[in-house]
Amino acid sequence: MAYRVDKQYPEAEKSFKQSLKYVDAANAPDVHWNLALLYSHNMNRYGDAAKELETYLKLSPDAPNKETIKKLIQDFKDKARASE
C-alpha cells in the first residue's frame, strides 16, 4: 500500500502480487481488490482491473456489493476495449 501512496505503481503491483504467495485464503480477496484499484485508478489497465475483480468475486462469492462489482467489471471491460 505504501508504494501506491508514494505513486510507485510498478513496485506496488510487484508487492501486491508477491503478497499473494504469503497471504491466507481469508485475505486473498483484499489483495485482488487492491490490485484492481491500482490497475484502474493509477495505471489505466482496465482489462487487468476487471480480471482482478472477477477473481475477487470468485474468492468472495457472498460479497455484499456483488452486483455493483459486476457492473464495475463490465465498465472496466468496456474501457479496456475502447482504449485498444
C-alpha positions as CSV (number, residue, x, y, z in Angstrom):
1,M,0.0,0.0,0.0
2,A,2.9,2.4,0.8
3,Y,4.2,2.1,-2.7
4,R,0.8,3.0,-4.1
5,V,0.6,6.0,-1.8
6,D,4.0,7.1,-3.0
7,K,2.9,6.7,-6.6
8,Q,5.5,3.9,-7.2
9,Y,3.0,1.9,-9.2
10,P,5.2,-0.8,-10.7
11,E,6.6,-1.5,-7.2
12,A,3.1,-1.6,-5.7
13,E,2.0,-4.1,-8.3
14,K,5.0,-6.3,-7.7
15,S,4.4,-6.1,-3.9
16,F,0.7,-7.0,-4.2
17,K,1.4,-10.0,-6.4
18,Q,4.2,-11.2,-4.2
19,S,1.9,-10.9,-1.1
20,L,-0.5,-13.4,-2.8
21,K,2.2,-16.1,-2.1
22,Y,2.0,-15.5,1.6
23,V,-1.5,-14.3,2.4
24,D,-4.1,-16.7,3.8
25,A,-7.3,-17.5,1.9
26,A,-9.3,-15.1,4.0
27,N,-7.2,-12.1,3.0
28,A,-6.5,-13.0,-0.7
29,P,-9.7,-11.2,-1.9
30,D,-8.4,-8.0,-0.4
31,V,-5.2,-8.3,-2.4
32,H,-7.1,-8.8,-5.6
33,W,-9.3,-5.8,-4.7
34,N,-6.3,-3.6,-4.2
35,L,-4.7,-4.8,-7.4
36,A,-7.9,-3.8,-9.2
37,L,-7.8,-0.4,-7.6
38,L,-4.2,0.1,-8.7
39,Y,-4.8,-1.0,-12.2
40,S,-8.0,1.0,-12.7
41,H,-7.2,4.2,-10.8
42,N,-3.4,4.5,-11.3
43,M,-2.3,2.5,-14.3
44,N,-5.2,2.7,-16.7
45,R,-5.1,-1.1,-17.1
46,Y,-8.8,-1.7,-17.1
47,G,-8.7,-5.2,-18.5
48,D,-6.4,-6.3,-15.7
49,A,-8.6,-4.5,-13.2
50,A,-11.6,-6.4,-14.5
51,K,-9.7,-9.7,-14.1
52,E,-8.8,-8.9,-10.6
53,L,-12.4,-8.1,-9.7
54,E,-13.5,-11.3,-11.3
55,T,-11.0,-13.2,-9.1
56,Y,-12.2,-11.2,-6.1
57,L,-15.8,-12.4,-6.7
58,K,-14.7,-16.0,-7.1
59,L,-12.9,-15.8,-3.8
60,S,-15.7,-13.8,-2.1
61,P,-18.9,-15.1,-3.7
62,D,-21.1,-13.7,-0.9
63,A,-19.7,-10.2,-1.2
64,P,-22.4,-7.7,-0.1
65,N,-21.7,-5.4,-3.0
66,K,-21.6,-8.2,-5.6
67,E,-24.0,-6.6,-8.1
68,T,-22.1,-3.3,-8.0
69,I,-18.8,-5.1,-8.6
70,K,-20.3,-7.0,-11.6
71,K,-21.3,-3.6,-13.1
72,L,-17.8,-2.3,-12.4
73,I,-16.2,-5.3,-14.1
74,Q,-18.3,-4.6,-17.2
75,D,-17.4,-1.0,-17.1
76,F,-13.7,-1.8,-16.9
77,K,-14.1,-4.3,-19.8
78,D,-15.8,-1.6,-21.9
79,K,-13.0,0.9,-21.1
80,A,-10.4,-1.7,-22.0
81,R,-12.0,-2.3,-25.4
82,A,-12.3,1.4,-26.0
83,S,-8.6,2.0,-25.4
84,E,-7.4,-0.7,-27.8
